[in-house]
Amino acid sequence: MKKILALTISVFFILSISKTVIAQESHNQSANDKSLNTTQQEASQIKDFCKRWSRKLRTVKFKGCMNLDLKISDYRSVEGDVLTYRYLLPNKQGTKQTQNRPGRILFMSGIHGDEYSAISIGYLWMLNMIKHQQDNQQHWLFLPLTNPDGLFRSPATRINANNVDLNRNFPSPDWDELAIDYWKKYYRKNKRRYPGPRSSSEPETQWLVSLIEEFKPDAIISVHAPYGLVDYDGPDHATPNKIGQLKHRALGTFPGSLGRYAGEYLKIPVLTLELRAAGSMPSQKEIYNMWRDIEEWTETKIKGMEQDPVPKFSKPAKLTDTKKPGE
């Protein structure tokens, strides 16, 4: 009787283990299938993104876009489009030994969907860095198209699908008090510069703010067109003289702009590269030179910088055009 009982218990134990193993294998297979489906879905989304991007801008090539190895964030645009990014890490062998760590540079283009050259240069810049990867000494985070809804509209627009200027939607401390008032008085309710119903109201802005918080960049590069200059917002000692052929000209900031939020409030140096024309591109050599100048600027003027305790907001420059460069 005891032998029968022992045998029964053994069989029950073996069956229990078998069920557990089968269940675990089933769970693992389900997880693998889910991961595979997610990977396939993301690959399909990137393929679709590259098709539309290359059809919209003649500078962007489908194969070149696919070779960028873009990743998809957890955020989506108002219209549900993907918001993409790509890290480019420094070449450790080529990194200067005097650095404690590589600098972190956040590069964003396409915040205004109708500035074609400012969007195209992000694509060309990434290809240039991939080609000359041995020269890279910093840790870059690229956001090649931060306002896809604006670009993919027909015609393309500065604003996003909610008709908000994303570069007036950042949560600078003075947004509630001044943003709408500036829009009404300074721009006379120009629809192209509407700052939104509240700060960070747009998913694209929320994405950018979260990336700044998580990545903690030492510098931010934002590309616009068509004024042919480099603007700077941030600590005074990091002011550049020129980047490539673009010479520095101070332009000031607005409530809700990237320069006021990140440069003057968070004290992160912000370079705004204003290309010379919205429809023409710098050469690959010029792009390479701008890249090298930014890395040199990061090395010489940003590393070890001291933070000012109180943000000081600058007044916007007076311009003949109603569009402020870089904004």
N, C-alpha and C positions, 0 to 999 in steps of 0.2 A: 504493500500500500504506500509506504514511504517512497519507494522507487518510482511508482506511478505519479505521485504528487510532485516529486522532484523533476521528473521528466516533463510534466505539464507546465510547471513554472518555467523551466528552461525554454520550452517551445514558445510560451507566451512572451518571455523576455526577448527571444530572437525575433519574433514577429513584431514586437514593439519597436525594436531597433531598426528593423527593415522598413517599417512605415515611416520612422523618423528620417532615415536616410533618403527614402524616396521623396518624402515631402521637401527635404532640404534641396535635393537635386532639382525638383520641380520648381522650387523657389528661385534657385540660382539660374535655371534655364529661363524662367520668366524675366528675371532681372537682366540677363544677357540679351534676351529678345527685345526688352524695352530699351536698353542702351543702344542696341543696334538700330532699332526703329528711330530713336532720337537722333543718332548720328546720320542716318540716311535722310531724315527729314531736314536736318540742318544743312546737309550738303545740297539738297534740292532747293532750299531757300537761298543759299549763297549763289547757286547757279542762276536762279531766277533774278536775284539782285544784280549780278554781274551782267546778265543779258540786258536788263533795263538801263543800267548805268552806261553800258557801252553804246546802246542805241541813242541815248540822250546826248552824250558828249563824244565828239569825234576823237578827242585825245585818248579817251579810255578804251582799251581793247579788251574784249571778252577773255581771251586767253591770259592776258596780263593780269586782269582782275582775279581770275581763278588762281593764278600763281601767287597772289598776295597772301593766301592762306588766312583769310579773314575769319574771325570768330563772331558769334552772335551773342549779344547781351541778353539779359533777362527782361529788359525793357523793350517796348515797342513804340513806334510813333503813333500819332493820333489816328492815322488810317490803318494802323496795325502792321506797318512795314518794319523790317528788321533794322536794328541799330547795331552797326558792326564796329569791330576794333581789332587791333593787332599790336602785340608787343614786339619790339626789336631790342634784343639784349646786347650789351657791349661785348666787344671782342676782348676777352680777358688778357690775351697776350699783348694786345696793343694798348691796353689801358695804362695811363701814366701811373707810376708807382707812388707819386706824391699824394694821390687821392686816398681818403679813408674808404670811400665807396663811390660808385658811379653816380652821377647826377640823374635825377628823374625828370624827364621832360614830357609834358603832355602836349600833343600836337592835335589841333582840331581844325577842320575845314568844312565848309558847306553849311555854316549856321544860317546863312542867307542863300536860299535855293537858286536865286537868279544870278549869282556871281560865278559864272562858269569857270573862269580861270582859277579862282580861289579854290574851287572844288577839284579841278583837274590837277592842280599842283600837288595836292595830297597824294593822289594816285602816283604821279611821276616821282615825287619825293621818296615814297616807299620803295618803288622799283630801284631808284638810284641807291638807296641805302642797302638794299638787298644785294645789289650788284657789287657794292664796295663795302661789304659787311666787315672786312678786316680793318676798316678805318673808324668804325663806330666805337666811341669811348663812353657813351652814356646809355642809360636805360630809357627807351622811348616807348610811349603809349600813343598809338595813332588812332584817331577817329576820323576816317576819311570823308564821311558824309553824315553830319549831325542833324540835318533837316531834309531827310529824303522826300517827305511829302511836298515840300516847297520845290525841289528840283523836278520831281516827276509829274508835277502839274503841267498843264498845257494851256497857256505858256507858263514857264517856271516863275515862281514868286519868291520874294524876300521872306515872306511870312510863312508860318506853318499852316496846317489844315484847319486850325481854329482861328486863323487870321491874326495870330500873335507874333510879334517880333521877338524871337527867342533871345536876342541880345538886349532886350529891355525887361526880361522876365526873371533874371537872377535875383536871389533874395538878399540884396544889399540892405543894411539896417535902415536906410532912409526910404525904402520902397513905398511903404504904406503912406508916408507923409508927402512924398514928392513925385512919385512916378507918374500918376495920372495927371497931376497938375502940370508937370513938364510937358507931357504929351499934348495937353490942351493948349498951353500957352506958347511953348517953344515950337511945336510942330503943327499947331492948329488942327489937331485931331486927324493928322495924316494917317490913313488906314495902314500904310506900310510900316508904321512905327508904333502901333498899338502895343502897350506893355502887358496886356492881359488883365483879367479881372482881379488877380492877386499874384503876388510873387510866387514863383515855382508852380504856377498853375498847370504848366504843360509837361507831359511825360518826357519830352526830349530834355527840357531843363532839369527835371528831377534826375534824369540819368546822368547829366553832366555834373550836377552838384554831388551826386553819390560817388562818381568817379574821382572827383577832386578830393573828397573826404577819404576815400579808400586808398588811392594811389599816392596821395601826399606829394605832389610834384614840387620840385625845386624851381621850376619855371613852366610857364604855359605859353605856347605859340598858337596864335589864332591868325588865320589867313583871310584877307578880304581883298576887294578891288573897288575903284580903279585909280587911286591917288598917287601911287608911286612913292611911298615913304615907309618908314618904320616908326610906329608909335610905341610908347612905353608907359606902363602904369605899375607902380610898386615902389620899393625902397629906393631912395635917391642914388645910393652909391652903385646901383646896378644898371644905371642908365647907359645904353649902348650909343656908340657914335654912328655906326652903320651896320647893316647886315647885307652882305653882297653889295649890290649897287644902290640899295635903298638907304637913304640917309635919315637920321633921326629928326623927327619934328613932334613936339609935344602937342597933343590935341585935347586933353582933358577927358572927362568921363560923364556918364549920365546915370541917374538912378536905375538900377536893374541891369546895367551893362556888365559884361564880364570884367572889364577894367576896373569898375568901381567895386564889384563884389570880391573878385579874387585878388586884384592888384592893390587896391587901397584899403579894403577891409581885412582880408585874410593875409595881406602882405606877401603874397606870392608874386614874384616878378612876371609880368605879362607883356609879351612882345606881340604887337599887332603888325603883321606884314601886309601892307597895302600894295598889291601889285599895280603895275602901271595901267593896265586896261582889263576890263572884265572879259574881253573876248580873245586876248592874246596871251601866250605863255612864255615864261622865261625858258632859255635853253637848258639842256641837261647840265652843261658846264656851270651856268649861273645857279641852278638849283644846288649843285654840289658845293659851290662856293658859299652859298647861304647856309647850308648845313654845317660846313666846317666853321664858319663864323659864329654860328649859334653854339657849337660845342666849345669853341674858344672863349666865347662870352660866358658860358656856364662855368668854365674852369677859373677864369680870372676875376669875375665880378660877383658870382653868386655863392660859391662854396664858402661856408663859414660866415655868411652874412648875419648881421644882428637885426633883430626885429624892432621896429618902432612900437612903443607901447600904445599909442593912440592913432587910429587911422585919420588921415587928413584927406578930405575929398576935394578934388580939383574942379575948377569950373571948366565947362566945355569951351573949346576955342570957337571964335566967330568965323564962319565960313560963308562963302558966297553961295555955295550949293546947299540945299536943304538937307542933304545927306551928310552926316558926319563920317569922315573916313574911319574905317575900323569899327564902326558902330552900326 
